[in-house]
Amino acid sequence: MAIIINLDVMPAGHKVKSKDLAEFVGITEQNLSLIKTGKVKGIRLATLNAICEFLQCQPGDILEYRKDES
């Protein structure tokens, strides 16, 4: 299973600083960085909800499924 997190390109398109997003969501910049790089095993729905609220987007704009080629 390969869930890709496209959060790293979303703030750039919205002219948003990671610091501001992390503060609004209520997480540290370090945790936001881990989410952006996909180095997390899960994400709380409340966190995803806050990210979508801040960026005014849908979860599908951030999350993408790609079939493993193995």
For each residue, the residues with C-beta under 8 A, 3 or more apart:
1: 65 68
2: 65 66 67 68
3: 38 63 64 65
4: 38 63 64 65 66
5: 8 35 36 37 38 62 63 64
6: 9 10 61 62 63 64
7: 10 11 32 35 36 51 62
8: 5 11 12 36 37
9: 6 12 13
10: 6 7 13 14 16 55 57 61 62
11: 7 8 14 15 16 17 18 21 55
12: 8 9 15 16
13: 9 10
14: 10 11 55 56
15: 11 12
16: 10 11 12 20 21 54 55
17: 11 20 21
18: 11 21 22 29 32 33 36
19: 22 23 29
20: 16 17 23 24
21: 11 16 17 18 24 25 32 51 54 55
22: 18 19 25 27 28 29 31 32
23: 19 20 26
24: 20 21 50 54
25: 21 22 32 47 50 51 54
26: 23 47 50
27: 22 31 32 35 47
28: 22 31 32
29: 18 19 22 32 33
30: 33 34
31: 22 27 28 34 35
32: 7 18 21 22 25 27 28 29 35 36
33: 18 29 30 36 37
34: 30 31 37 39 40
35: 5 7 27 31 32 38 40 43 47
36: 5 7 8 18 32 33
37: 5 8 33 34
38: 3 4 5 35
39: 34
40: 34 35 43
41:
42:
43: 35 40 47 48
44: 47 48
45: 48 49
46: 49 50
47: 25 26 27 35 43 44 50 51
48: 43 44 45 51 52 59 62
49: 45 46 52 53
50: 24 25 26 46 47 53 54
51: 7 21 25 47 48 54 55 62
52: 48 49 55 56 57 58 59 61 62
53: 49 50 56
54: 16 21 24 25 50 51
55: 10 11 14 16 21 51 52 61 62
56: 14 52 53
57: 10 52 61 62
58: 52 61 62
59: 48 52 62 63
60: 63 64
61: 6 10 52 55 57 58
62: 5 6 7 10 48 51 52 55 57 58 59
63: 3 4 5 6 59 60
64: 3 4 5 6 60
65: 1 2 3 4
66: 2 4
67: 2
68: 1 2
69:
70:
